[in-house]
Amino acid sequence: MSKRTRVFLFAAAGVLVVAVATGLVAWATRVSAAGGAAEDLAYVPATARMVAYVDVRGLTNSPFRDRLRQLERTGPAGQDPLETQTGVRLDTDVDGLLIVSTAVELAVERAQSSLVIARGRFDAARIEGLMRGKGGQIDVYRGKRLVTVANGTNDTALVFAEPGLVVFGPQTSVRGALDAKAGAATGIASNGEFMALVNDVSQGTAWTVAKMDSASGGAPLPPTVLSQLPPIDWLAASGRVDTGLHGFVRAEARDAQSAESLRDVVQGFLALAKLQGGRDPAYKSMLDSVALSAVGKSVSLTFDVTPAVLDLLTPRGSPGAAPRRP
Amino acid sequence: MSVPLLPSTRRIFDLALGQLLWGRRGILLVLAAAAPILLAMVTRLTLVGDGAIVQINGRRIDSQAVFGTVMSLLYLRFIVPAIGVFYGTSLIADEVEEKTITYLFTRPLQRGAIVLGKFLAYLVCVTAVVLPSAAVVFMVMVPFDEMASLLASFVRDLGVLALGLAAYGAVFLWAGALFRRPLVGGLLFVFGFEQLAIVLPGYVGRLTIAHYLQADTTSVVCLLLVTVVALWAAMLIIGHREYVLER
């Protein structure tokens, strides 16, 4: 082999290595900074069936939210019970909200349990006082003050795991979250498939990843709907809000054939929706923005709710509600 | 007395690799590698520019979508088959055409080693050009913050590209060993039959290599099987055939 051939082959291999290394660096940095939820995901145990995240601050500060408020028919302004009892105003005091649904093995059955991990500014003393008022007991677990309420109807716990981070839910789940954070239990980060989907959607203002396990009753869809669909392993969705809403839904089917069937089913629903809502300019515009694609086992759907669509949905923007000219 | 298969293969490989890389057909490889990179640069500039927006059906197309299209339409549907036909058919047919195959046959080499050595040289040569070209397109076209989500499919695409080049190369090497002028037939197969068969309903598409250019187990097994069977058939032909060279 001549010298120039050898040099050429090394250069070619070098280009390949650089490209893959760049991709790996991008992947690694994205994992370590997967939106605002990255740090909070350390509290999610490996038994999680569904994880949903809302960037509350991003959502409340978005122009989309302002426009959406115009659509809401608000009654007389009343005090929010959450704010009254805890002093927490959801739209100003909470930055991010992570909701986790985990499978819990009970003595006779497997049940679902939800855990809330919220990051923001909280009045810890007031919230702890509220819990104690309901019979709460103080316990220390993994070096954290755990407030537990256990009676006939309730078995919940709350912990301020870090400054500005509260974990709330059933006692087993809260302890499980602290175990996962301490490394005493396997965390969700060990599930490569789950994390890959999280990476795909975590740029959204709100996102969710769910394991579709109908056998354990953990699927986020009703069994009647699931039975009509081809087998799906994972479902991921995200919504990015700015002046509009950019939605993305991805389903991982069991195999390529199931993915094709799923795409056909969704395509059928879209056709029906276009038939039903095609006459309304607002819905027509939204339906026109829907793009469906299937690659391998993945079926993806994207859609946009643009400011123009919101204008059409608001009473002032709706042609039907326009004031009549004299 | 002929040298065993592996040392013979290595000798042919060394000889053929230099010929393939620095020969006349190298221009085709350079074009095949450079054209997508140029296209990627233009597309990226268009996508980042404020003035121009690439839209299909009124929908803005992002760099990820463009990269996927480039990989499937440009590389897998055009570059890989084209290189397979031009290079694969020439590996043996050119030696016959230029009457130099006699020199190889008179050397103390196993005849099968000629096929194997030339095929391996072809594979190294084309993968060393096409795969880095795809890698550069990836780096140019996909923004850094979007690379993470595309990395797995990009690596899979590289594998499919390599397997596709191997399968097409082996099949057309076999055609080059069997037929006197295989290029026209090869072009008709790749750009006629395959393109038609893929859009036809039913099972006709499964008779094409293009159908298996996917990153799933069945397709990978099929591509490997096609490569091995075609190589084995070409080695059999070369081993038993007496080439009558025209004066």
Chai-1 contact restraints between the chains, C-beta under 6 A:
chainA,res_idxA,chainB,res_idxB,connection_type,confidence,min_distance_angstrom,max_distance_angstrom,comment,restraint_id
A,M1,B,D14,contact,1.0,0.0,6.0,A-B,restraint_1
A,S2,B,G18,contact,1.0,0.0,6.0,A-B,restraint_2
A,T5,B,G18,contact,1.0,0.0,6.0,A-B,restraint_3
A,T5,B,L21,contact,1.0,0.0,6.0,A-B,restraint_4
A,L9,B,A128,contact,1.0,0.0,6.0,A-B,restraint_5
A,A12,B,A128,contact,1.0,0.0,6.0,A-B,restraint_6
A,A12,B,P132,contact,1.0,0.0,6.0,A-B,restraint_7
A,V15,B,P132,contact,1.0,0.0,6.0,A-B,restraint_8
A,V15,B,A135,contact,1.0,0.0,6.0,A-B,restraint_9
A,L16,B,L131,contact,1.0,0.0,6.0,A-B,restraint_10
A,L16,B,P132,contact,1.0,0.0,6.0,A-B,restraint_11
A,L16,B,A135,contact,1.0,0.0,6.0,A-B,restraint_12
A,A19,B,A135,contact,1.0,0.0,6.0,A-B,restraint_13
A,A19,B,F138,contact,1.0,0.0,6.0,A-B,restraint_14
A,A19,B,M139,contact,1.0,0.0,6.0,A-B,restraint_15
A,G23,B,M147,contact,1.0,0.0,6.0,A-B,restraint_16
A,G23,B,L151,contact,1.0,0.0,6.0,A-B,restraint_17
A,A26,B,F144,contact,1.0,0.0,6.0,A-B,restraint_18
A,A26,B,M147,contact,1.0,0.0,6.0,A-B,restraint_19
A,A26,B,A148,contact,1.0,0.0,6.0,A-B,restraint_20
A,W27,B,A148,contact,1.0,0.0,6.0,A-B,restraint_21
A,W27,B,L151,contact,1.0,0.0,6.0,A-B,restraint_22
A,R30,B,A148,contact,1.0,0.0,6.0,A-B,restraint_23
A,N199,B,A148,contact,1.0,0.0,6.0,A-B,restraint_24
A,D200,B,S149,contact,1.0,0.0,6.0,A-B,restraint_25
